[in-house]
């Protein structure tokens, strides 16, 4: 019999701190780029994302193995953006399966939504570390789901404070609830506003995590020195940033191949206004010191992310090893 460790969300939440997640995602971005250069063995599945007949829904699958991690990680996510407003439940459900790399034996089944959002929020702040101005005072959040919570939590962990925060999402009740929760958690000036433009205008950093299919960050809102973290577009057709903003910014991506399929740059590549040469770097290249991040205060920078399975394999293995050390989880037989 093969024994598998099952880890519920309740069991997973205490395993990793946000500081540990920031460090892990930064390391994973660097390892990803090194693996592409042949410096460490790795295998990554193609980006697979498709829609269902249910409006505002998509299914996402990815898998990877990457040295020095000894497990293979497969994740399956079900994104249903209208769930919170229509059904009062989460808009994302996800499961991760870890197997031994050498034999393929399953070793863990894990609830994945919590860590997936936490690692994505942390990754956005790693991008801010290298691409934003040193002392951001004003933040904009486009989208007020669980990912946005982790983005703001990670930002506070990295910078020590939130500053002035303006948030917007399609549903007024949700953005007001989010603002209240974050004010109480961080003691910060977090306010919900009626339009995306009101949130973005004047921001030093924009954290975008919505499921939008139309631009929320438009040219007239962009000011010199602004950094935009575009993390909501991870499938064909999604869009949070106007193509003109993308073309004029210093663009960094997590994976060039994936972002051309489902990231913000999919639109500029589709209309021929951008090519590979228009992308400054993959984030891991900046983390590893191969290319510069922000080079002067007036630069407009944009991080385009579709999510790296390389981060999943590092983060989920770390959580699994931590659970084993602490004797956490339910042991199942396959």
Secondary structure, 3 states (H helix, E strand, C coil): CCEEEEECHHHHHCCCCHHHHHHHHHHHHHHHHHHHCCCCCEEECCCEEEECCCCCEEEEEEEEEECCCCEEEEEEEEEECCHHHHHCCCCEEEEEEEEECCCCCEEEEEECHHHHHHHHHHHHHHHHHHHCCCCCCEEEEECCCHHHHHHHHHHHHHHCCCCEEEEECCCHHHHHHHHHHHHHHHCCEEEECCCHHHHHCCCCEEEECCCCEEEEECHHHCCCCCEEEECCCCCCCCEEECHHHHHHCEEEECCHHHHHHHCCHHHHHHCCCCCHHHEEEEHHHHHCCCCCCCCCCCCCEEEECCCCHHHHHHHHHHHHHHHHHHCCCEEEEC
